[in-house]
C-alpha cells in the first residue's frame, strides 16, 4: 500500500478579511495534526494551506488510505484482584476485558493468555491486543470535524440547512459564513466525508465574474492550485497571492516613475490579499489641491476606508496618485479607476474640511474643553489629569535642568497642550491621528518646533520597536504622561489581569523602561512614582481620591517584572537578571552595565565559590537579625578572620572606588580575589561563638563583606 496526496476544500461566502490568514493556517494545521494523531500521515508529509476570500483548503502529502494496526499492551489490575484463589478470572477482570473488546466466552483460556509483570509492590495483569488502524474516511471525518470546531472564528453566524439534515429549512448550523461545497480528494478519489450539511465531491467554484467554467472540476489533489488558476481565475494560496500583489504594486510604482513607491503596510497588504481572488493593480489619481492637508490624514483615510496604497515620492512625500488592488481585470480599466477616484474624492474633501475648520481655533483656546471630557469616573476629567501631567512634567524638568526656566516652561506648555487635539474634528474622525494632528496645529499656532514635536511624541513609544521621543521636551512629557497613567490606575486598583489590559498599562510600563534606559535619564523608578503620586496633592483642582497605600510597591514590582521579561528576551539568563534586579537598581540606564559585570563575574573560576559563600553569609545574617557593619580589629582572634579582614582592608576600598566610578565589571573582579580568604574563614572560624562580643564582631565582619560584594548585584542568586 502506497500513500497519496490529500486535498480538502471548504467553499464558503466571503470570509472576514482580517481573520482569513489565521483561519487558513488553523484549518490546514489542525486537519494535518489530527490525521497525524491517527497514524494516517507519514514522516514525509508536507502541509500546504490555501486561503482565498471564499475558500479554506489544505493539501496534505503522503497520506495513507489506512493506518497501520498497532500492538497495544494495557494494564488491567493487580493479580490479587483479577484472579481468585483458584486462579480463575474474577467478575471485575471479565468486565474490564469485555470493555476492551476481548472475547470472554472462554474465561480460563483468556486468563491464561494474560501477562503478569511487577507493578510497584504488587504483581499486575496486562492485556495484549491489536488495535486496528483508522481508515481514511473515518479518520478524515474526525479530523475535519475537529478542524472546523477549532477555527479561530471572530464571530459566528447561524443559518439554516436545506439538504442533508433532519429538518430541511429548520435545522441550523453555526459557522463563520454559509458553506456551499466540500471537496475531499485522496489522489483522484473522493473521500466520503460530510461537514456543515455538505457531502464531499470534486467540484468547486472559481472567481465570481471571471471563471472560465462553472463549476470548476478538480481532477486530483495535486491539480488543485493549477486548476483553480486556469479554470477558476483564482490564486488559491494566500502567500502566492500576497507576493503577486506586492510584485504588481512595485511594478505599478515603477511605471509611474519619479522614484515613487507604495506605502509599506504589512497589515494592509494582508487585508487586501484577503479581499481579492486574482489581483489586478491599477493607478489612480486625485486632485493635487488635497495635498495641502497633512499627508498622514490623507494616507489614513485612503488606507483605512478604501484599502488603497498611497504613492510616496523619493523624498517620502505623498503624491496625488494611489494604487488600487482590483478583483477584476477588464480590457478597459477606465471605469474601475474612475469609480475609485470618485469614491476617494469625498473622503479627501472631508479631511480637508476638518483640517481647515480645526485651524480656526488655537490649541490653547480648546484647553478648557478638556474639563468636560471624563477621563475615568474615579479619576476625574481629562482636564484634571492634564494638570497632574503638567505638575509631574514641571517637577521632572526642574530636576533635569535646575534653573533653566525656559526649558521648564516649554515642557509645561507641551504637557498642557498634548491632549487638546482630542477635541478637534480631525482626531474625532480619525483617533489614530492623535498627537500627529496636535503637532500640525501647534505649528499652525506659531509654537516652537520642539514643543510641537513633544505634543506628538508624548505618546511614544506606542508599540514594541517604536521610536522614542525626538527631543528632551518630548521625553519628559512622555515620561510624565505614562507615569501619571500608571499611578492613577494602580492607585484605584485597575491592574492588568491575564491577557486583559484595557488601559495598556504593560505598554506604558515598557515605554517608561525604554525611555529611562535608552536615554539614560538621571532619575530613579521610586522617585518617578513618588512624583506622579505627589501630583494628586500638589496639582490644582484635583478630585478627592484616596490612592491605595499598596500602590507604590505594586507599581514598582510591575515595572521591574516588565523589565525582567524584556531583559530575558534580549538574551540575558534568568539568573543574571534576577541577580541584578534583586537590588532594585533605581537608575535603569545602568542596568546594562550591571548585567555585563555580572556576566563577566560569572565567567571567573572563583565565581561559583564566592556565590555560594555569599548565599551562606546572607543566611547567617538573616538569622542574626539586625547586624551592625562594624569590626573591632582587637577582637579578631583566629588567623583566618584576621587574614580576611586584612584582605578586605586592601581590596574593598579599591572595589568601592571602581563601583563609584561606574566600572562595575572591574569592581566585581577586584572582589573575586577574596575567595581564598573567604573559604579559609568558613573552614576555620566559628561565626556564632559563645562569647557575645566575638559573635557580634564576626557577624559585623560578614556584614561588611556582604555589603561590599552585593553593590553590583545579589551574587547569591548566581549560586
Buried (B, 14 or more C-beta within 10 A) or exposed (E): EEBBBBBBBBBBBEBBBEBBBBBBBBBBBBBBBBBBBBBBBEEEBEBBBBBBBBBBBBBBBBBBBBBEEEEEEEEBBBBEBBBEEEEEBBEEBBEBBEEEEBEBEEBEEBBEEBEEEEBEEEEBBBBEBEBEBBBBBBBBBBBBBBBBEBBEBEEEEEBBBEEEBEEEEEBEBEBBBBBBBBBBBBBEBBBEBBBBBBBBBBEBBBBBEBBEEEBBEBEBBBBBBEBBBBBBBBBBBBBBBBBBBBEBBBEBBEEBEEEBBBBEBEEBBBBBBBBBBBBBBBBBBBEEEBBEBBBBBBBBBBBEEBBBBBBBBEEEEBBBBBBBBBBBBEEEBEEBBEEBBEBBEEBBBBBBEBBEEBBEBBBBEBBEBBBEBEBBEEBBBBBBBBBBBBBBBBBBBBBBBEEEEEBBEBBBBBBBBBBBBBBBBBBBBBEEBBBBBBBBBBBBBEBBEBBBBBBBBBBBBEEEEEEBBBBBBBBBBBBBBBBBBBBBBBBBEBBBEEEEBEBBBBBBBBBBBBBBBBBEBEBBBBBBBEBBBBBBEBBEEBEEBEBEEEBBEBBBEBBBEBBBEBBBEEEBBEBBBBBBBBBEBBBBBBBBBBBBBBBBBBEBEBBEBBBBBBBBBBEBBEEBEEBEBEBEEEBBBBEBBBBBBEBBEEBBEBBBEBBEEEBBBBBBBBBBBBBEBBBBBBEEBEBEBEEEEBBBBBBBBBBBBBEBBBBBBBBBBBB
